[in-house]
Amino acid sequence: MARNALERLYREQPDAKGVIEKAAGYAVFNNRGVKILVAGGGKGDGIAVANRTRKEVFMKMVEAQAGLGVGIKKFYLIWVFETPGTLDNFINQGLEFGGQAGFTARAAGVGGGFAGAASVKPGVWLYQLTDDGLAAEITVKGSKYYKDDELN
């Protein structure tokens, strides 16, 4: 799953390959979500990789959302961590978001290889690839990322 998502990202955003290779690490998640009227949720699985050591950590994510919408969608999230500290925090402390949670979209051509990515917080970038499905929604969403204790 992670390899396929990265290959697709590199086809759609060729500069992303160099960015990810130079980063301290990255994480790739699949996400399957359902939204019916005012409630929805999703879950996914992923892997975080430290580039220097090639160590892999298996992870999970869950999300809940409220707001108007209908749809089913599947997508991939590719996280990029510029420093070992941001990667370690993601792996060991997890990450939680609520609402729009500080996402800052980058315009094409701005931020070098990060074009097409969102700045989540200093040193952490996020690419999203929609796989299939159709969704129309206005939501407030909470997401949590954490280690998969059964696989690590």
Phi, psi and omega in degrees: 000312182295316180299315179297317180295318179294317178301318179294316178302316181295328175291318184277330180225078186306326180293340182297330182299312179296322179298313182293319179296327181274345182287165175294329180181181182208166175219143179233129180232144165262152182220130176240121184229152177230139178226122178230113180056257187252003181224153178193174179191176180196170176207164180195171178235155180199180179219137175250139184230129172272120185297320184295314184262345185066014178294134180250137176234123179278138186223171177226164173214149174225154177214152174229148181214153176226146181141174184278131177169165177216135175160166174229130177214154178234133179208169179243142174243128177242111180268141177235128183245116184288331183235155175302326180296318179291324176294313180299319178299316179299314183290313189268334180249349182074186182212136179232141178230151172222145180060223179273350167043043170073016176293133177236111181290143177255133178286152178305136179087350179257134178085020177058235183291353179274005176303133182091354180256163175249138174277118182272317174196171182306125178084003181230125181237156184221128171253143176235129176243118176279127184273297178204167180105167182226132179216139173233116187209152169233109190225162164246122190236142172240130181232146178228133178244136184203161179295146173269099185297333181286332183259349181254000000 
